[in-house]
Amino acid sequence: AMGRFAHESATVVQARDGRCVVYSGDDKADECIYKFIAAAPGSLEHGILYVADTDNGRWLSLDRGADRRLSGLFTDQTDLLIRTREAARIVGGTPQDRPEDIEYDAHSGAVYISLTKNLRRGRPFGSILKIIERDNDPLALEFTAATFIAGGTGSGIACPDNLAFDPRGNLWVANDISSLELNSFLYASFANNGLYFVPMSGTRAGEIFQVASAPVGSELTGMTFSADGRTLFLSVQHPGENSKDVEHLTSHWPNGGDSRPRPSVVTVTGPFLDRYSAL
């Protein structure tokens, strides 16, 4: 019911009437952003899938029965949902720069979407898109969209991927420069992938601060805060992925020495979190 495409996220928001809305991105260059609105509270079994027209601020229905353009090309709704990308192009969904993680800001009601990059369109550094639904209602079919952070040397971040809000409402970002491109080519100045903190209020709101650097050849994912905001859980994915072979390893995370690198889950604690994210 939520469409067949490269789902990179499934972020669920409950509307005022109890129905759930699921935001999802299609992680491929020039593909789209979607949301699924459930038909009834407490269930995701039935509903309508929409694709985002971010140029005009509209959610466009992918209901075959409500659009002659769709009814004439797909045999039934299942056929349409299997060919979601094709249907999205027909109704006018806006091509994006690899939509990956999507997070809902409970403090403001805004939706943030990491657009990792799009080499085809000459946007190698990616961006973070901000969507504000009309009346802050996730059931709305109209919205405003604008770039919240543009990746590049100016902002100091490239290829944003994972997003998370801490209990105070600040935004945390982990990026994903390809292992083959880390510390080279267009990305040489960004060094390893990292963890970034973006305050959402105060005099430094919207600025980007790097908090940690990922092990060589890895990316940080799965950011999750404890309820009190004093502990951040992180996954370290594929450290040493840019190694040529087992005889020339670029990383020995986490055991050091000459050990083979292994993915890990780590916790981050300390004065920084106590000051900026803890309740």
VMD Tcl script that draws the C-alpha trace (Angstrom):
set ca {
  {0.00 0.00 0.00}
  {2.97 2.34 0.56}
  {4.42 1.74 -2.89}
  {7.27 -0.30 -4.31}
  {10.48 1.70 -4.47}
  {13.80 2.04 -2.61}
  {12.30 2.94 0.79}
  {15.08 4.47 2.85}
  {12.90 5.50 5.77}
  {9.42 5.15 7.18}
  {8.69 7.94 9.62}
  {5.30 7.72 11.30}
  {3.40 10.74 12.62}
  {0.00 10.51 14.31}
  {-2.53 13.13 13.20}
  {-5.02 14.83 15.50}
  {-7.79 12.41 14.55}
  {-5.66 9.39 15.45}
  {-4.79 8.36 11.90}
  {-1.15 7.68 11.08}
  {0.83 9.33 8.30}
  {3.99 7.64 7.03}
  {6.64 9.74 5.29}
  {9.11 7.89 3.09}
  {11.88 8.67 0.62}
  {13.01 6.83 -2.51}
  {16.81 6.59 -2.20}
  {17.81 7.08 -5.82}
  {18.79 10.14 -7.82}
  {15.79 11.91 -9.39}
  {13.24 9.91 -7.43}
  {10.59 11.26 -5.07}
  {9.27 11.84 -1.56}
  {6.03 10.15 -0.51}
  {3.53 10.05 2.30}
  {0.86 7.49 3.07}
  {-2.27 8.61 4.90}
  {-4.07 5.81 6.70}
  {-7.81 5.46 6.18}
  {-8.61 4.78 9.83}
  {-7.02 5.23 13.28}
  {-4.95 2.35 14.58}
  {-4.34 0.71 11.22}
  {-2.02 1.04 8.22}
  {-3.83 -1.62 6.22}
  {-5.69 0.84 4.01}
  {-5.04 4.40 2.92}
  {-3.87 6.64 0.10}
  {-0.30 7.13 -1.11}
  {0.77 10.63 -2.18}
  {3.89 11.93 -3.91}
  {5.38 15.36 -3.17}
  {5.38 18.18 -5.69}
  {7.88 20.34 -3.83}
  {7.94 22.93 -6.61}
  {4.31 23.83 -5.99}
  {3.81 22.62 -2.42}
  {1.26 19.88 -3.08}
  {0.80 16.23 -2.19}
  {-0.44 14.47 -5.33}
  {-2.66 11.43 -5.00}
  {-1.58 8.11 -6.47}
  {-5.09 6.70 -6.29}
  {-5.81 5.06 -9.63}
  {-9.55 5.50 -9.24}
  {-9.30 9.27 -8.80}
  {-7.09 10.16 -11.80}
  {-7.86 9.32 -15.42}
  {-4.17 9.52 -16.32}
  {-3.52 6.67 -13.91}
  {-6.61 4.59 -14.62}
  {-5.75 4.48 -18.30}
  {-2.21 3.14 -17.76}
  {-2.49 0.73 -14.82}
  {-4.75 -2.32 -14.71}
  {-5.54 -1.88 -10.99}
  {-4.18 -0.20 -7.85}
  {-1.77 -3.04 -7.17}
  {-0.27 -2.62 -10.63}
  {0.16 1.10 -9.92}
  {1.79 0.50 -6.53}
  {4.24 -1.97 -8.04}
  {5.20 0.70 -10.59}
  {5.15 3.59 -8.11}
  {8.00 5.53 -9.72}
  {6.23 5.56 -13.06}
  {2.97 6.72 -11.48}
  {4.78 9.47 -9.55}
  {6.24 10.90 -12.76}
  {2.86 10.85 -14.48}
  {1.13 12.96 -11.82}
  {4.04 15.40 -11.44}
  {6.11 14.31 -8.44}
  {9.28 16.38 -8.10}
  {12.58 14.55 -8.73}
  {14.83 14.78 -5.67}
  {18.50 14.28 -4.77}
  {18.28 10.82 -3.19}
  {15.82 11.32 -0.31}
  {17.06 9.30 2.64}
  {16.13 9.87 6.27}
  {12.97 11.82 7.17}
  {12.34 13.14 10.66}
  {9.43 14.97 12.26}
  {10.19 17.86 14.61}
  {7.67 17.47 17.42}
  {8.49 20.96 18.70}
  {7.62 22.82 15.48}
  {5.63 20.30 13.44}
  {8.06 20.61 10.51}
  {9.35 17.66 8.51}
  {13.05 17.44 7.61}
  {14.38 15.32 4.76}
  {18.02 14.56 4.00}
  {18.77 14.73 0.29}
  {22.16 13.04 0.07}
  {23.36 14.10 -3.36}
  {22.62 14.09 -7.08}
  {25.64 13.92 -9.34}
  {23.42 13.86 -12.41}
  {22.22 17.37 -11.66}
  {25.55 18.72 -10.43}
  {24.65 18.68 -6.73}
  {27.35 16.49 -5.17}
  {27.06 17.80 -1.60}
  {23.35 17.29 -0.95}
  {21.07 19.28 1.34}
  {18.40 19.05 4.02}
  {14.88 19.97 2.92}
  {12.32 21.43 5.32}
  {8.61 20.91 4.74}
  {5.93 22.72 6.72}
  {2.50 21.18 6.28}
  {-0.44 23.58 6.04}
  {-1.66 24.33 9.59}
  {1.06 21.92 10.79}
  {-1.36 19.13 9.96}
  {0.25 15.95 8.56}
  {-3.08 15.19 6.85}
  {-2.81 18.40 4.79}
  {-2.33 18.19 1.04}
  {-0.56 21.55 0.77}
  {2.78 22.61 2.23}
  {5.75 24.92 1.87}
  {9.21 23.56 1.13}
  {12.63 25.19 1.36}
  {16.26 24.20 1.76}
  {17.18 24.23 5.45}
  {20.87 23.36 5.01}
  {22.79 23.32 1.74}
  {25.73 20.94 1.75}
  {29.14 22.16 0.66}
  {32.28 23.84 1.89}
  {30.26 26.80 3.16}
  {28.24 24.74 5.62}
  {31.00 22.23 6.31}
  {28.89 19.15 5.68}
  {28.49 16.94 2.62}
  {26.00 14.20 1.79}
  {23.68 14.38 4.83}
  {22.03 11.06 5.58}
  {20.70 10.19 9.04}
  {18.75 12.76 11.05}
  {17.54 12.79 14.66}
  {16.06 15.26 17.12}
  {17.20 15.23 20.72}
  {14.72 15.74 23.59}
  {15.35 19.51 23.52}
  {14.47 19.69 19.83}
  {17.96 20.18 18.40}
  {18.83 18.48 15.12}
  {21.62 15.92 14.80}
  {22.97 14.85 11.41}
  {25.22 12.01 10.27}
  {26.57 12.16 6.74}
  {27.41 9.50 4.18}
  {30.16 10.34 1.73}
  {30.84 7.22 -0.31}
  {33.74 5.15 1.01}
  {35.36 5.35 -2.41}
  {35.29 9.15 -2.29}
  {36.22 9.83 1.33}
  {39.16 12.23 1.67}
  {39.47 12.62 -2.09}
  {38.06 14.36 -5.14}
  {35.30 16.86 -4.33}
  {35.14 15.63 -0.74}
  {38.79 15.97 0.30}
  {38.15 18.89 2.67}
  {35.41 17.04 4.59}
  {37.69 14.21 5.79}
  {35.88 11.20 7.30}
  {32.14 11.06 7.74}
  {30.97 12.58 10.99}
  {28.31 13.49 13.50}
  {26.96 17.06 13.46}
  {24.89 19.13 15.87}
  {22.50 21.89 14.70}
  {20.90 24.00 17.46}
  {17.32 24.88 16.54}
  {16.90 27.86 18.87}
  {19.00 30.62 20.39}
  {21.61 32.89 18.83}
  {23.40 30.01 17.06}
  {20.26 28.44 15.59}
  {20.86 26.78 12.23}
  {24.64 26.68 12.56}
  {26.46 23.37 12.11}
  {28.94 22.00 14.65}
  {30.83 18.76 14.16}
  {30.78 16.65 17.32}
  {32.53 13.44 16.25}
  {34.42 11.85 13.38}
  {33.58 8.35 12.18}
  {36.23 5.62 11.92}
  {37.99 5.41 8.55}
  {35.80 4.07 5.75}
  {32.62 4.06 7.84}
  {29.42 6.02 8.31}
  {27.45 6.68 11.49}
  {23.80 5.64 11.48}
  {20.78 4.89 13.63}
  {21.05 7.88 15.96}
  {18.79 7.36 18.97}
  {18.68 9.32 22.22}
  {17.81 8.02 25.65}
  {14.67 9.57 27.11}
  {16.67 12.01 29.23}
  {18.91 13.06 26.33}
  {22.12 12.20 28.18}
  {23.06 9.22 26.01}
  {23.23 8.97 22.22}
  {23.33 5.53 20.61}
  {25.15 5.26 17.27}
  {25.92 2.45 14.84}
  {29.30 2.42 13.10}
  {28.68 0.86 9.70}
  {31.28 -0.85 7.50}
  {34.53 0.57 8.98}
  {37.45 0.04 6.61}
  {35.14 -0.44 3.64}
  {37.62 1.49 1.49}
  {40.36 -1.09 2.15}
  {41.89 -2.62 -0.96}
  {42.08 -6.09 0.61}
  {42.59 -7.81 3.96}
  {46.33 -7.24 3.69}
  {45.87 -3.47 3.39}
  {43.18 -2.56 5.90}
  {42.43 1.14 6.37}
  {40.70 0.62 9.72}
  {41.07 -1.64 12.76}
  {37.94 -0.39 14.54}
  {37.10 -1.09 17.32}
  {39.80 -3.40 18.70}
  {42.88 -1.71 17.24}
  {46.19 -3.36 16.55}
  {46.10 -5.42 13.37}
  {42.52 -6.68 13.95}
  {39.93 -6.75 11.23}
  {37.40 -3.90 11.39}
  {33.95 -4.73 12.70}
  {30.68 -2.76 12.73}
  {29.67 -1.70 16.20}
  {27.10 0.10 18.30}
  {28.51 2.81 20.55}
  {27.16 5.18 23.16}
  {28.10 8.84 23.39}
  {27.87 10.61 26.75}
  {29.50 13.53 28.47}
  {29.37 17.26 29.17}
  {28.32 18.25 25.65}
  {25.14 16.17 25.74}
  {24.50 17.12 29.34}
  {24.55 20.79 28.33}
  {22.80 20.78 24.97}
  {20.49 17.76 24.66}
  {19.66 16.61 28.19}
  {16.33 17.52 29.76}
}
mol new
graphics top color blue
foreach p $ca { graphics top sphere $p radius 0.5 }
foreach p [lrange $ca 0 end-1] q [lrange $ca 1 end] { graphics top cylinder $p $q radius 0.2 }
display resetview
